[in-house]
Amino acid sequence: MERAAIKREYQDIIMASNQETLPEIDVVERVMGRINGLGDRRSSFLQGIMRNTTVLGSLIGLILMVSVTAYAASEYIQIRNTAGTVKVQYIPATNEAAGSATAYHKYAKLAQAFAKPGELIAYYVKDNKASKKEAVLQFEYKEQRIRSYSDFEKEIKRTGAPKLPEVANGYAFDYGKVFPSIPSTDAEKGKAFYRDNLRELTARANKDASGEKMFMKAVPWSEPATVSGIYTKGKAHIGIYATLMHGGDMYVEQEQENKTDKIRVAGTEVVYNSVKKQSVSYEYLNWYNEEQDAYYTLTSYGDKSLSKEQFLKLAKELIEQK
Amino acid sequence: MPTLIVIEDIKLKEVLTSSQDSMSAKELEILIATIQEGDVRQYSVIVKAFQQPIYRYCCRLLANKQDAEDAVQDILVKAYQTLHLYKRAEHFSAWLYRMAYHHCLNLLRKRRLHNRVMRIIRLETLSASPAQEIDNGWYTPSLARALTMLSPEERSLLILRVFEEQSYTEMSEIFKIRPNALIKRMKRIKRKVQKAMNSEEEIDWSEQQLNVNTKI
């Protein structure tokens, strides 16, 4: 009775949704495997963290801290666009690890070994046990540090990423990076770029008789997800990071040790973050560029750091830059 | 065998759509008690029974099949880890749906930060915009747009009522909101969605920029 009433009551909403039946899933084995190996998983996770930290070095350590970010215990920072919509929202930090997709880790490493710097690799892993499952294409991008500013400019132009300066507060350009946007949603996976590459790689996998499990190829890309520049003076460095939000919102996790100060610079609200912990202290700046729909992070690290005034001055230059 | 509190018969046969053998509420409670006492293997029966409804719910809420499949696994593992906290005074399915709701909420929030900032650092893939996350073929553009105007809780209520066909009593247990208040709330949500859908039909969809509301 109630079901029929629901169908009548929400007929228009039901009609406006896809009536396609969802695929059946079977995660029993995977869930039970995880439950039985909870102790092992915990140690693997810690090893993963340690490996990442070792490989990516001190800069990455800083950025990881940046990404867990600033939080004034009593309030949550919000940055709105001119229409009044919240575009950047600070939220309490959680202790949970981000993401759980580790099944492809070894294949990601193989793709990294296969790729040249700057290449985006699409790969398909044949899984005989899951023949009924929907085939999935994975991507791996090999980082490219562009050392010449003119080459960096060309890459920015090619991808349409926000332009970063050649000099920042008297610090010379050291290197820049542009990361590609990678299909991960159902909408993107419905596009020709994803479908065609998936079709090609699954066809190769189906024809293969050698027992190969992984099939991959380099695919051209042009849509940027982030652009960053590192600037150096002696042993001191400045990092400028712009993350393209593509119409979405930015959520920033905050730790209680972090103090934030929202300041208006050149008509834009910037957040000055000061983090003081027993083991480390650092400062950085964030703001939202509405015109570019990009979230900026400005960091300073090395043997000396920018003062608050220098941070704000540099932010002003970047905000005013056309 | 532990003493069991026999609860009223819930619509388990409907909930247990992925299970070959549906259980009564009493059987489910006995099963949970057995697992709570240490028989881990029995948990596979719970997984088998609830994986599909929780997957459907996560799919609609996250609007992404792969994320939903990952989420189902995480939720069911988390449910096992916290099963000792489950009290038989409430329905297990309500307890599990509430866990799924909070898990999805966290995922929606984390997408912003981890997908757009941390993954860069970890040399991993990036997610697309929330607009694309919801504009994925699940809904017509006008409904997708309307859904972005709802809070995650409103969206969740709508999904459970409309697509999972849950009763107000069941929803009341999940969200700890009185059924009467839920009825009023659902009416408001329905009006909000219909109004947004009607106004959107007059606008060129391709030029719209969506903005998923994932505020807490």
HADDOCK unambig.tbl for C-alpha pairs under 7 A between the chains (distance, minus, plus):
assign (segid A and resid 3 and name CA) (segid B and resid 165 and name CA) 6.05 0.50 0.50
assign (segid A and resid 6 and name CA) (segid B and resid 162 and name CA) 6.50 0.50 0.50
assign (segid A and resid 6 and name CA) (segid B and resid 165 and name CA) 6.81 0.50 0.50
assign (segid A and resid 10 and name CA) (segid B and resid 162 and name CA) 6.59 0.50 0.50
assign (segid A and resid 16 and name CA) (segid B and resid 139 and name CA) 5.86 0.50 0.50
assign (segid A and resid 16 and name CA) (segid B and resid 140 and name CA) 5.31 0.50 0.50
assign (segid A and resid 16 and name CA) (segid B and resid 143 and name CA) 6.18 0.50 0.50
assign (segid A and resid 17 and name CA) (segid B and resid 138 and name CA) 5.84 0.50 0.50
assign (segid A and resid 17 and name CA) (segid B and resid 139 and name CA) 4.14 0.50 0.50
assign (segid A and resid 17 and name CA) (segid B and resid 140 and name CA) 5.99 0.50 0.50
assign (segid A and resid 18 and name CA) (segid B and resid 137 and name CA) 6.85 0.50 0.50
assign (segid A and resid 18 and name CA) (segid B and resid 138 and name CA) 4.95 0.50 0.50
assign (segid A and resid 18 and name CA) (segid B and resid 139 and name CA) 5.56 0.50 0.50
assign (segid A and resid 24 and name CA) (segid B and resid 52 and name CA) 6.83 0.50 0.50
assign (segid A and resid 25 and name CA) (segid B and resid 52 and name CA) 6.61 0.50 0.50
assign (segid A and resid 27 and name CA) (segid B and resid 73 and name CA) 6.62 0.50 0.50
assign (segid A and resid 28 and name CA) (segid B and resid 44 and name CA) 6.01 0.50 0.50
assign (segid A and resid 28 and name CA) (segid B and resid 47 and name CA) 5.81 0.50 0.50
assign (segid A and resid 28 and name CA) (segid B and resid 48 and name CA) 6.10 0.50 0.50
assign (segid A and resid 31 and name CA) (segid B and resid 73 and name CA) 5.68 0.50 0.50
assign (segid A and resid 31 and name CA) (segid B and resid 76 and name CA) 6.93 0.50 0.50
assign (segid A and resid 31 and name CA) (segid B and resid 77 and name CA) 6.16 0.50 0.50
assign (segid A and resid 32 and name CA) (segid B and resid 44 and name CA) 6.56 0.50 0.50
assign (segid A and resid 35 and name CA) (segid B and resid 77 and name CA) 6.36 0.50 0.50
assign (segid A and resid 60 and name CA) (segid B and resid 121 and name CA) 6.45 0.50 0.50
assign (segid A and resid 64 and name CA) (segid B and resid 118 and name CA) 6.72 0.50 0.50
assign (segid A and resid 67 and name CA) (segid B and resid 117 and name CA) 6.72 0.50 0.50
assign (segid A and resid 67 and name CA) (segid B and resid 118 and name CA) 6.38 0.50 0.50
assign (segid A and resid 98 and name CA) (segid B and resid 114 and name CA) 6.83 0.50 0.50
assign (segid A and resid 139 and name CA) (segid B and resid 125 and name CA) 6.74 0.50 0.50
assign (segid A and resid 140 and name CA) (segid B and resid 124 and name CA) 6.60 0.50 0.50
assign (segid A and resid 140 and name CA) (segid B and resid 125 and name CA) 6.66 0.50 0.50
assign (segid A and resid 141 and name CA) (segid B and resid 123 and name CA) 6.77 0.50 0.50
assign (segid A and resid 143 and name CA) (segid B and resid 123 and name CA) 6.94 0.50 0.50
assign (segid A and resid 181 and name CA) (segid B and resid 126 and name CA) 5.84 0.50 0.50
assign (segid A and resid 182 and name CA) (segid B and resid 125 and name CA) 5.77 0.50 0.50
assign (segid A and resid 182 and name CA) (segid B and resid 126 and name CA) 5.47 0.50 0.50
assign (segid A and resid 182 and name CA) (segid B and resid 127 and name CA) 6.60 0.50 0.50
assign (segid A and resid 183 and name CA) (segid B and resid 127 and name CA) 6.93 0.50 0.50
assign (segid A and resid 183 and name CA) (segid B and resid 128 and name CA) 6.87 0.50 0.50
assign (segid A and resid 184 and name CA) (segid B and resid 127 and name CA) 5.50 0.50 0.50
assign (segid A and resid 184 and name CA) (segid B and resid 128 and name CA) 6.58 0.50 0.50
assign (segid A and resid 185 and name CA) (segid B and resid 64 and name CA) 5.94 0.50 0.50
assign (segid A and resid 185 and name CA) (segid B and resid 128 and name CA) 6.66 0.50 0.50
assign (segid A and resid 185 and name CA) (segid B and resid 132 and name CA) 6.86 0.50 0.50
assign (segid A and resid 185 and name CA) (segid B and resid 133 and name CA) 5.51 0.50 0.50
assign (segid A and resid 186 and name CA) (segid B and resid 64 and name CA) 5.64 0.50 0.50
assign (segid A and resid 186 and name CA) (segid B and resid 136 and name CA) 5.25 0.50 0.50
assign (segid A and resid 187 and name CA) (segid B and resid 132 and name CA) 5.84 0.50 0.50
assign (segid A and resid 187 and name CA) (segid B and resid 133 and name CA) 6.71 0.50 0.50
assign (segid A and resid 187 and name CA) (segid B and resid 135 and name CA) 6.22 0.50 0.50
assign (segid A and resid 187 and name CA) (segid B and resid 136 and name CA) 4.01 0.50 0.50
assign (segid A and resid 187 and name CA) (segid B and resid 137 and name CA) 6.74 0.50 0.50
assign (segid A and resid 243 and name CA) (segid B and resid 116 and name CA) 6.50 0.50 0.50
assign (segid A and resid 243 and name CA) (segid B and resid 117 and name CA) 6.95 0.50 0.50
assign (segid A and resid 245 and name CA) (segid B and resid 129 and name CA) 6.38 0.50 0.50
assign (segid A and resid 246 and name CA) (segid B and resid 129 and name CA) 5.21 0.50 0.50
assign (segid A and resid 247 and name CA) (segid B and resid 129 and name CA) 6.09 0.50 0.50
assign (segid A and resid 247 and name CA) (segid B and resid 131 and name CA) 6.64 0.50 0.50
assign (segid A and resid 247 and name CA) (segid B and resid 209 and name CA) 5.90 0.50 0.50
assign (segid A and resid 247 and name CA) (segid B and resid 210 and name CA) 6.34 0.50 0.50
assign (segid A and resid 247 and name CA) (segid B and resid 211 and name CA) 6.29 0.50 0.50
assign (segid A and resid 248 and name CA) (segid B and resid 129 and name CA) 4.99 0.50 0.50
assign (segid A and resid 248 and name CA) (segid B and resid 130 and name CA) 5.18 0.50 0.50
assign (segid A and resid 248 and name CA) (segid B and resid 131 and name CA) 6.43 0.50 0.50
assign (segid A and resid 248 and name CA) (segid B and resid 211 and name CA) 5.46 0.50 0.50
assign (segid A and resid 248 and name CA) (segid B and resid 212 and name CA) 6.88 0.50 0.50
assign (segid A and resid 249 and name CA) (segid B and resid 112 and name CA) 6.45 0.50 0.50
assign (segid A and resid 250 and name CA) (segid B and resid 112 and name CA) 4.85 0.50 0.50
assign (segid A and resid 250 and name CA) (segid B and resid 113 and name CA) 6.27 0.50 0.50
assign (segid A and resid 251 and name CA) (segid B and resid 109 and name CA) 6.18 0.50 0.50
assign (segid A and resid 251 and name CA) (segid B and resid 110 and name CA) 6.91 0.50 0.50
assign (segid A and resid 251 and name CA) (segid B and resid 112 and name CA) 4.95 0.50 0.50
assign (segid A and resid 251 and name CA) (segid B and resid 113 and name CA) 5.21 0.50 0.50
assign (segid A and resid 252 and name CA) (segid B and resid 113 and name CA) 5.62 0.50 0.50
